[in-house]
Amino acid sequence: MSTPTLALADLATYRPANRVPADYFAQYAETDELADSFMFRAPTFRHHATDGETSADMILAAARTLTDRHGTDYLDDVDIVLTHSQLPEVPVRGCGGEVAHRLGLRPEVVLDVHNGGCAAFVHMIELAGALLTARGGRTALIGLAQNSAGQVFTQEQVRGKAQAAIPGDGAAVATLRIGDGRNPVLDTVCRSYGQYSADMTSVAQPDRKYWEAGPGQIHIGFTESKIAKVLARGNRMVPEVAIEVADRIGVRPAELDWFITNQPNRIFLRNWREALELPEDRHPDTFDECGNLFAVGIPMTLDAAVDDGRVQPGDVVMMSAFAHAGDFAAAGALRWTGRS
């Protein structure tokens, strides 16, 4: 018996109203040994969540687009809810339960997925398919929130650093269905590289654990050495998993209709499309409008490309990303047929 097809029924995204120009960070710029690094060449804009706007708030804002589009009962048959938050408001839990409750859902499974990082969208698609198949369910809702830009990177001690201008905030949701004929997921690949996990660190001056009180404000611990390692890993991993999926579905990488990746910076975007021998117009991005959205980058860019008519029925869309300092990578392909 063949395995029922998993399909991405629809997706929607949310950008906070506060659109922040690069000048905001330029006015605070400090002498930073990493200021000239290509990793930190700032996007023109990014969006910041408002004070007090939570991961759940942003995911619900994206979900309202789905119910406005399809009707208030669109999510009534959801069996599984998966969520990913870049910055959980409470360290010991994510926002999945709150999202399900506020949407009025009664799913059999609620799971907060933390380890996928920038590749979480593909990771969650794979997880949703496995859970639906194993449990005999039909519909999953996945929700992702990037909420650290306006909270971590605008702190007084952090906003002058080169890294501060890169991230933006936003959210995305998607519905996945078993047996739905629209937008079939052709294949996915997820790879874990645990040996690199410890290379992603948070730091403060003076040093402290993130839960300890102290005068230093937490930010990401970048060094020249770590940047070099991340560059080498990212340059290799994203094309590697994309090419693996392309081979499995029988499509030459250079013949993909669309290649959609996470959005860390312009140099990665250029290197990735060159590795797959794709022209720039088949590798859309939202970097200059949204900055680095981490896990939200892929669905935000896919949603934008569908909305403006670039992605057409029959197109094969390859999604690929790596996470953190290179401890995780994932790619997935789907054939777009239209919004359900």
Buried (B, 14 or more C-beta within 10 A) or exposed (E): EEEBBBBBBBBBBBBBEBEBEBEBBEEBBEEBEBEEBEBBBBBEBBBBBEEEBBBBBBBBBBBBBBBEEBEEEBBEEBBBBBBBBBBBBEEEEBBBBBBBEBBEBEBEBBBBBEBBBBBBBBBBBBBBBEBBEEEEBBBBBBBBBBBBBBBBBBBEBBBBBBBBBBBBBBBBBBBBBBEBEBBBBBBBBBBBBEEBBEBBEEBBEEEBEEEEEEEEBBBBBBEEEBBEBBBEBBBBBBBBBBBBBBEBBEBEBEEBBBBBBBBBBBBBBEBBBBBBEBEEEBBBBBBBBBBBBBBBBBBBBBBBBBEEEBBEEEBBBBBBBBBBBBBBBBBBBBBBBEBB
